[in-house]
Amino acid sequence: MQVGIAYSETVNQLWLRIEVPEEATVQLAIEQSGILGKFPYIDLAEYKVGIFGKMAELDDKLKPGDRVEIYRPITADPATVPRRVFAGDDEE
């Protein structure tokens, strides 16, 4: 069956369509995709994964057409990052 694998960084985005066995899990699809060779610092023990934007576990079974997403760790705490004021925003 075919599934997609997606991973995105600030400057690099990768979206692959691969063929996996019918009983494939999220982890098997990620490993078979070769994405861990392209981004060797991805640690599946630390990085979260999802299917179509919903959190998933590495041992979750896939269905045909699923899109597996690998989520990067948050690098900035949104509570401590100052809001950016965009041109045209007039807050007083």
C-alpha positions in Angstrom: 0.0 0.0 0.0 1.1 3.6 -0.5 1.6 6.1 2.3 3.3 9.5 2.5 6.0 10.6 4.9 6.4 14.3 5.7 9.1 16.2 7.6 9.7 19.9 7.5 12.3 22.3 8.8 12.7 26.0 8.3 14.6 25.6 5.0 14.2 21.9 4.2 10.9 20.1 3.5 10.6 16.5 2.5 7.5 14.7 1.4 7.8 11.1 0.1 5.4 8.6 -1.2 6.4 5.1 -0.5 5.2 1.5 -0.8 4.9 -0.4 2.5 3.4 -3.8 3.5 -0.3 -3.9 4.4 0.6 -4.5 8.1 3.0 -1.5 8.2 3.3 0.6 11.3 4.3 4.3 11.6 7.8 3.3 12.6 8.3 0.8 9.8 7.1 3.4 7.2 9.6 6.0 8.6 12.4 3.5 8.6 11.7 2.3 5.0 11.4 5.8 3.7 15.1 6.5 4.2 14.3 9.8 5.9 16.4 8.9 8.9 19.4 8.7 6.6 18.7 12.2 5.2 18.1 13.7 8.6 20.3 11.5 11.0 19.5 13.7 14.0 15.9 12.7 14.0 15.4 10.7 17.2 12.2 8.8 17.1 12.3 8.4 20.9 12.1 12.2 21.2 10.3 13.4 18.1 6.6 13.2 18.0 4.8 11.7 15.1 1.3 11.9 13.7 -1.0 10.8 10.9 -2.8 13.6 9.1 -2.2 16.1 11.9 -3.3 13.8 14.7 -0.8 12.5 17.2 0.1 8.9 16.7 2.4 6.2 18.3 5.2 4.5 16.4 3.4 1.1 16.6 0.1 2.5 15.2 -1.0 0.6 12.0 -1.3 2.5 8.8 -4.0 2.5 6.2 -3.6 3.1 2.5 -3.0 6.8 1.7 -2.1 7.8 5.3 0.4 10.7 5.6 2.9 10.1 8.4 4.3 13.3 9.8 7.4 13.7 11.9 7.2 16.8 14.2 10.3 18.7 15.3 10.7 19.7 19.0 9.6 23.2 19.8 12.6 25.4 20.0 11.0 28.5 21.4 8.5 28.8 24.2 5.5 30.8 22.7 4.8 32.3 26.1 8.3 34.0 26.1 8.5 35.1 22.5 7.4 38.7 22.0 4.5 39.2 19.7 5.5 40.5 16.3 3.7 43.6 15.2 2.9 43.5 11.5 2.6 46.5 9.3 -0.9 47.9 9.5 -1.5 46.7 13.1 -2.2 49.7 15.2 -2.4 48.5 18.8 -2.2 51.2 21.4 
